[in-house]
Amino acid sequence: MAPSICLSPAARSLFDEPLAIAVQGLGPRQQVTLRTSLWDEMGELFQACARYQAGDDGELDLSRCPALPGGSFSGMEPMGLLWALQPQKPFWYMMKKDVQRPFLLQLEVFDGHGETPGQLLAQAQHERAFLRDGVRRVPVREGRIRATLFLPPGEGPFAGIIDIHGLGGGLFEHRASLLANHGFAMLALAYYQYEDLPQELTELHLEYFEEAVNYMLQHPQVKGPGVGLLGYSKGGEVALAMAALLKNITAVASLNGPVAITSIPLHYKDKTIPSLLFDLEKMKITGSNILDCSDILIDPFQAPGNQSLIPLEKAEAQLLFIAGQDDHIVKSEYYATGVCKLLQAQGKQNFQILSYPGTGHCIDPPYFPLYPIGNHPVFHKRALLGGKLRAYSKAQVHAWPQIQAFFNKYL
């Protein structure tokens, strides 16, 4: 019997779903190397490989066989060939612009454990999709709003969540599309560098985001009386400010979001919250000429008058802070802990923290590759984001169902 790769699901799975991988038809205790390859939409290659030994019966099931040392990972890691995918081009982020087209994953089995691949024994292809059958993708151009709405199959109404990305600009749909598969009406919201929105972000007006809240609440398939917010980095900061200053926000999950206004002042009606200052003398530069911005933001709890702190004591919403302990852009865990102490001192109990060791600034849905060094949106240079491969991937897999459970509970 010629060797063959068995996958479950066989041909297609959602990107955030596990994939069972096995190889049949090998020789007893045969040594093989498995390799996964995935090309993103920019044509950049991501790869991972692992060394294994088949059982006495020539079977190799990754859920029961540990990977041997010498590959991208070792140990019992059934999904290692997915979470360990790394770009062959340094500092590259896996971008997903068109969520209607799946990524194509290629799996190969090679004979032996050599530095160069041995004879190719088997190969298979598998689609990793972002939209379940029946999920609708609706471009939104209402008033000033520039966004994409994802609606689950059926009439609804569904719990509504607005997904706000960080300071990179543009429109990111990967997180919203995947969450819509789990039954949420998701609005992926752009706020600059997209279509006719401002190209540069010199000031931020909360009225724009309030318009998005009203759009969601007026939608016949969105269940009121309030919406949820999911924000990453600057988007987390904006989401927390919305919870403090706007009505109809029921639950907010912040992924490594600051608890103070940073980089750009925030305006709402006649109120302005100034941004925290940078202390550029605390900027570190690594040997590879990469910025380490860990310490450059003035401590918002020590700043005179705490003027930049978001007034979260006014928030009625439930708050979930997700913090990477190895975040080199924002001291996420310190911020989350500090603000929760302030809330607790005022008798509030509407908060929880999920804190992950070995996890940097970038937290994506499960199986997105580690992105430890990225382009800093303020200084326009490469900067350390942080994160260690195995810990980071485990954090993404753990946090994802926690986010869903949080929104299911409160929306």
C-alpha positions in Angstrom: 0.0 0.0 0.0 1.4 3.4 -1.0 1.6 6.0 1.8 -1.3 8.4 1.9 -2.3 11.4 4.0 -5.6 11.3 5.9 -7.2 14.6 6.9 -10.3 15.2 9.0 -12.3 17.2 7.8 -11.1 15.8 4.5 -11.1 18.6 2.0 -12.0 21.9 3.8 -12.1 23.3 7.3 -12.5 26.7 8.9 -9.2 28.5 9.6 -9.9 28.5 13.4 -10.8 24.8 13.5 -8.5 22.0 14.4 -7.4 19.6 11.6 -6.7 16.0 12.3 -3.6 14.7 10.4 -2.5 11.1 9.9 -0.4 9.1 7.5 -1.1 5.5 6.5 0.9 2.9 4.5 4.3 3.7 5.9 6.8 1.0 6.8 7.0 -0.2 10.5 8.7 2.5 12.5 9.7 4.3 9.4 11.2 7.8 9.9 9.5 10.6 8.0 9.4 14.4 7.8 6.1 16.1 7.4 5.9 19.6 5.9 3.1 22.1 5.5 3.2 25.0 3.1 0.8 27.9 2.6 1.0 30.9 0.3 -0.7 34.1 1.4 -2.4 36.5 -1.0 0.8 38.5 -1.5 2.5 35.3 -2.8 4.6 34.9 0.4 5.3 31.4 1.5 4.8 30.1 5.1 6.2 26.7 6.1 6.5 24.3 9.0 8.1 20.9 9.3 8.3 18.1 11.9 10.0 14.8 12.2 8.1 11.7 13.1 8.4 7.9 13.4 5.6 5.7 12.3 4.2 3.0 14.7 4.9 -0.8 14.3 1.8 -1.0 12.0 3.1 1.8 9.7 0.5 4.2 10.9 1.3 7.8 12.0 -1.4 9.7 13.8 -0.3 13.2 15.0 -2.8 13.1 17.9 -0.9 10.1 19.3 2.7 10.5 18.0 5.1 13.1 19.4 7.2 15.1 17.0 10.9 14.3 17.4 13.5 17.0 17.9 14.9 18.7 14.8 11.8 20.3 13.2 9.8 23.5 13.8 8.5 22.0 17.1 8.7 18.7 19.1 6.5 16.8 21.5 2.8 15.9 21.3 1.4 18.7 19.2 -1.4 17.5 16.9 -1.8 21.0 15.4 1.9 21.9 15.4 2.1 21.8 11.6 -0.5 24.6 11.5 0.5 26.9 14.4 4.2 26.6 13.7 3.9 28.0 10.1 6.5 30.7 9.7 7.1 33.2 6.8 10.1 32.5 4.6 10.4 36.2 4.2 11.5 37.8 7.5 9.1 40.0 9.5 6.1 39.1 7.2 2.5 39.1 8.6 0.0 36.7 7.2 -2.5 38.9 5.6 -6.1 37.8 4.7 -7.7 40.5 2.5 -10.3 38.4 0.7 -12.1 36.2 3.2 -14.3 34.8 0.5 -11.3 32.8 -0.8 -9.8 30.0 1.4 -6.1 29.6 1.9 -4.7 26.4 0.3 -2.6 24.3 2.6 -0.2 21.8 1.1 1.0 18.8 3.1 3.9 16.6 2.1 5.5 13.5 3.6 9.2 12.9 2.9 11.3 9.8 3.7 13.9 10.2 6.5 15.0 13.0 8.8 17.7 14.6 6.6 18.5 18.3 6.4 17.3 18.3 2.8 14.0 16.5 2.1 14.2 12.8 1.2 12.0 11.1 -1.4 8.4 12.5 -1.5 6.1 9.7 -0.3 2.7 11.4 -0.2 1.1 14.8 -0.6 -2.4 16.3 -0.1 -4.1 19.7 -0.3 -6.6 21.2 2.0 -8.7 24.4 2.0 -8.6 26.6 5.2 -11.8 28.7 4.8 -12.9 31.9 6.6 -16.6 31.7 5.9 -18.9 28.8 6.7 -21.6 28.0 4.1 -24.5 30.5 4.4 -22.6 33.3 6.2 -23.3 36.5 4.2 -20.7 39.2 3.6 -22.3 42.7 3.1 -20.2 45.8 2.3 -21.5 48.7 4.3 -21.4 52.3 3.0 -24.0 54.0 5.3 -23.4 57.7 6.1 -19.8 58.0 7.0 -19.4 54.3 7.9 -17.0 52.2 5.9 -17.2 48.6 7.0 -18.2 45.0 6.2 -21.1 43.2 7.9 -21.0 39.5 8.3 -24.4 37.8 9.1 -24.7 34.1 10.2 -27.2 31.9 8.3 -30.8 32.3 9.2 -33.1 35.2 10.1 -31.6 36.0 13.5 -31.7 38.3 15.3 -28.1 37.8 16.3 -25.9 39.3 19.0 -24.0 42.2 17.3 -20.3 42.9 17.7 -18.2 45.7 16.2 -14.6 44.6 15.5 -12.1 47.5 15.5 -8.5 47.0 14.4 -5.3 48.7 15.5 -3.3 51.6 14.1 -2.4 49.9 10.9 -5.3 51.5 9.0 -7.4 49.8 6.3 -10.1 47.2 6.7 -9.4 43.8 8.4 -12.0 41.1 8.0 -10.3 37.9 9.2 -11.4 38.1 12.8 -15.0 39.3 12.1 -15.6 36.7 9.4 -14.4 33.8 11.7 -16.6 35.0 14.6 -19.6 35.3 12.3 -19.3 31.5 11.8 -20.0 31.2 15.5 -23.3 32.9 15.3 -22.5 36.6 15.8 -23.5 39.5 13.5 -20.0 41.1 13.0 -19.2 44.6 11.7 -15.5 44.9 10.7 -15.1 48.7 10.9 -12.4 50.7 9.1 -11.6 54.2 10.5 -8.8 55.5 8.3 -6.7 54.6 5.3 -9.6 53.0 3.5 -11.6 54.3 0.5 -12.7 57.9 1.2 -11.8 57.8 5.0 -8.9 60.1 6.1 -5.5 58.8 5.0 -3.7 60.1 8.1 -5.0 59.9 11.6 -4.4 63.3 13.2 -7.4 63.2 15.6 -10.0 60.7 16.5 -13.7 61.5 16.9 -15.9 59.1 18.8 -19.0 60.3 16.8 -17.8 58.1 13.9 -17.9 55.0 16.1 -21.2 56.0 17.6 -22.6 56.0 14.1 -21.5 52.4 13.7 -23.2 51.5 17.0 -26.4 53.1 15.8 -26.1 51.3 12.4 -25.9 48.0 14.2 -28.8 48.6 16.6 -31.1 49.7 13.7 -30.3 46.6 11.7 -33.3 44.2 11.7 -31.0 41.1 12.2 -29.0 42.6 15.1 -30.4 41.8 18.6 -30.5 44.8 21.0 -30.6 46.5 23.4 -26.8 46.9 23.2 -23.8 45.8 21.1 -20.5 44.2 21.9 -17.1 45.6 20.9 -13.9 43.6 20.1 -10.9 45.8 19.8 -7.2 45.0 19.1 -4.4 47.4 20.2 -5.6 51.0 19.3 -9.0 49.4 18.5 -9.1 48.1 22.1 -8.4 51.6 23.4 -11.2 53.0 21.2 -13.6 50.3 22.3 -12.9 51.1 26.0 -13.4 54.8 25.4 -16.7 53.9 23.6 -17.8 51.9 26.7 -16.9 54.9 29.0 -18.6 57.6 26.9 -21.3 56.1 24.7 -24.6 54.5 25.4 -25.7 51.0 24.3 -22.4 49.2 24.8 -23.0 46.0 26.7 -19.7 44.1 26.5 -16.1 45.0 25.5 -13.2 42.6 24.8 -9.9 44.4 24.5 -6.9 42.6 23.0 -3.7 44.3 24.3 -5.5 47.7 24.2 -4.2 50.6 26.3 -6.4 51.9 29.1 -5.4 55.5 28.3 -5.6 57.5 25.1 -2.3 57.2 23.2 -0.7 58.8 20.1 -3.8 60.9 19.1 -6.2 62.9 21.2 -9.7 61.6 21.4 -12.7 63.9 20.9 -16.4 63.4 21.8 -18.8 66.3 21.6 -17.2 69.0 23.8 -14.9 66.6 25.6 -11.2 66.0 24.6 -9.0 63.4 26.3 -5.4 64.3 25.6 -3.0 61.5 24.6 -0.3 60.1 26.8 3.2 61.5 26.1 6.1 59.4 24.9 9.4 59.4 26.8 11.7 58.7 23.8 14.8 58.5 26.0 13.5 55.2 27.1 13.4 53.8 23.6 15.7 50.8 23.3 17.2 49.6 20.0 18.2 45.9 19.6 21.3 44.7 17.9 19.4 44.1 14.7 18.3 47.8 14.7 14.8 46.9 15.8 12.9 49.3 18.2 11.9 48.1 21.7 9.1 50.5 22.7 8.2 48.7 26.0 8.9 51.6 28.3 8.3 54.8 26.2 4.7 55.5 27.2 4.4 57.7 30.3 2.7 55.6 33.1 -0.9 56.6 32.9 -1.5 55.9 36.6 1.4 58.2 37.6 0.8 61.0 35.1 -0.3 64.3 36.7 -4.1 64.3 37.0 -4.4 61.0 35.1 -5.8 63.2 32.3 -5.2 60.6 29.6 -6.8 57.6 31.5 -10.1 56.5 29.9 -12.8 57.1 32.5 -13.8 53.5 32.7 -15.6 54.0 36.0 -18.4 55.4 33.9 -18.7 52.2 31.8 -21.8 50.1 32.3 -20.5 47.4 30.0 -18.8 44.1 31.0 -15.0 44.4 30.3 -12.7 41.6 29.3 -9.0 42.5 29.1 -6.8 40.0 27.2 -3.2 40.8 27.8 0.1 39.3 26.4 2.7 39.3 29.2 5.5 39.7 26.6 3.8 42.7 24.8 6.6 45.1 23.9 4.3 47.8 22.5 1.9 48.3 25.4 2.3 47.2 29.0 -1.0 45.4 28.6 -1.0 43.3 31.7 0.2 46.2 33.9 -2.5 48.5 32.4 -5.3 45.9 32.7 -4.3 45.1 36.3 -4.0 48.8 37.2 -7.3 49.9 35.8 -9.1 46.9 37.4 -7.7 47.9 40.8 -9.1 51.4 40.3 -12.5 49.9 39.3 -12.5 47.5 42.3 -11.7 50.4 44.7 -14.9 52.1 43.4 -17.0 49.0 44.1 -17.1 47.8 40.5 -17.0 44.2 39.5 -17.7 44.4 35.8 -14.2 43.2 34.7 -12.1 40.2 34.1 -8.5 39.7 32.9 -7.0 36.9 30.8 -3.2 37.1 30.9 -0.9 35.0 28.8 2.8 34.4 29.3 5.0 34.3 26.3 2.5 36.2 24.3 3.3 39.5 22.5 1.3 42.4 21.2 -0.3 40.7 18.2 -3.1 38.3 19.3 -5.0 36.8 16.3 -7.5 33.9 16.0 -6.1 30.4 16.4 -3.4 29.1 13.9 -2.4 32.5 12.7 1.4 32.5 12.6 3.5 34.2 15.3 4.2 37.8 14.4 7.0 38.9 16.8 8.4 41.9 14.9 6.3 44.3 13.0 6.1 47.8 11.6 5.5 50.4 14.3 2.6 52.6 13.1 3.8 55.7 14.9 7.6 55.6 14.3 7.4 53.7 10.9 10.3 51.4 11.8 10.5 47.8 12.7 9.6 47.2 16.3 9.6 44.3 18.7 6.0 43.1 19.3 7.0 40.1 21.4 5.9 36.5 21.8 7.3 33.0 21.8 6.0 30.5 19.2 4.5 27.7 21.3 3.2 30.0 24.2 1.7 32.4 21.7 -0.1 29.8 19.7 -1.5 28.2 22.9 -2.8 31.6 24.0 -4.6 32.2 20.7 -6.3 28.8 20.9 -7.3 29.4 24.6 -8.5 33.0 24.2 -10.7 32.4 21.1 -13.4 30.3 22.8 -13.2 32.6 25.9 -14.0 35.6 23.8 -17.0 33.8 22.3 -18.2 32.6 25.7 -17.9 36.2 27.1 -20.0 37.7 24.3 -22.5 34.8 24.4 -23.0 35.4 28.2 -23.4 39.1 28.1 -25.0 39.7 24.7 
